[in-house]
Amino acid sequence: MGGGARYPFPREVWSPSGGWWTRPTNWVTNTAICTAGAAVVTYIVWQYSAEKEWRHNAPVKPIPSMRWARQFKTGELKVESD
């Protein structure tokens, strides 16, 4: 199973993806570091965006950003219920 035996390949060819049959031993660590980095960047951008969010008109119905937007937390804007 698995598509056959590995065939000989030239050793002098360089590849940014690691070359033939690459399986780095630290792939779990690399994946965890990249995931943590993406999470940190997402958190920073999210916080900056929530801080700068400004609505000129109150929404007609509840929206998700009401949970974190400053205008709704301070009571400056409210959704009018019927």
N, C-alpha and C positions, 0 to 999 in steps of 0.2 A: 504494500500500500504506500501511497505517497508520491507516485509519479516516476518511479525509477531511481536508479543510482545516480550519484553526483558525478558529473563528467569533469574532465580536467579543464581548467580555465587559466587564462594568462594572469600571472601574479603582478605584472607591472601596470595593470590598468587600475586607475584610481576612480572611485565613485563617491559622491557626497552622501549617498544613502547607505554606504557601508560595503558595497560590492556584492559578490555572489554569496548566497546563503548566510547572510548576516543574522546573528542572533546574539546581540550584546548581553553580557551577563548582568548588567545593571539596568535593564530596560524598565524594571518596576520603579526603581529610584528615579530614573529620567522622567518617566510618566508622572510620578508623584510631584516632582519639582515643577514640571510644566503645568500641571493642573493647579498646584498651589499658586504659581505665578499668575495664571489666568484668573483665578479667584480673587487675588489681591488687586489686580488691575480693574476687574469688574467692580469690586467693592469701592475703590477710589472713584471711579467714573460715576457709579451710582450715587455716592454721597455728594459729589460735586453737582450732578444733575439735579438731585433733590433740593439742594441748597439754592440753586439758581432758578428753579421752576417757579413760574408766575402765571397765574390765570387771570385774565381780564374780565371774564364772565364766569359766573358760578355754573357748574355743570347742572344739567336738568335731572340726572339720576346719579346715584353713587358710582364712583369710578375707583379703580385700584389705587391710583396715586393719592387718594385722600388719606390713606394710612400713613404716608410719610411726608407729604407736602406741608411746608411751614404755614401756608395760609389757612389750611384746615385745622392744624393743630392749635393755632392761636385763636381760632374762631373768627378770623377775618372774613372767610367765605363759608357759607353753609348751603347745603342742598335743601331746597324748599320741598317739604313733603305735603301731599294733598290731604 
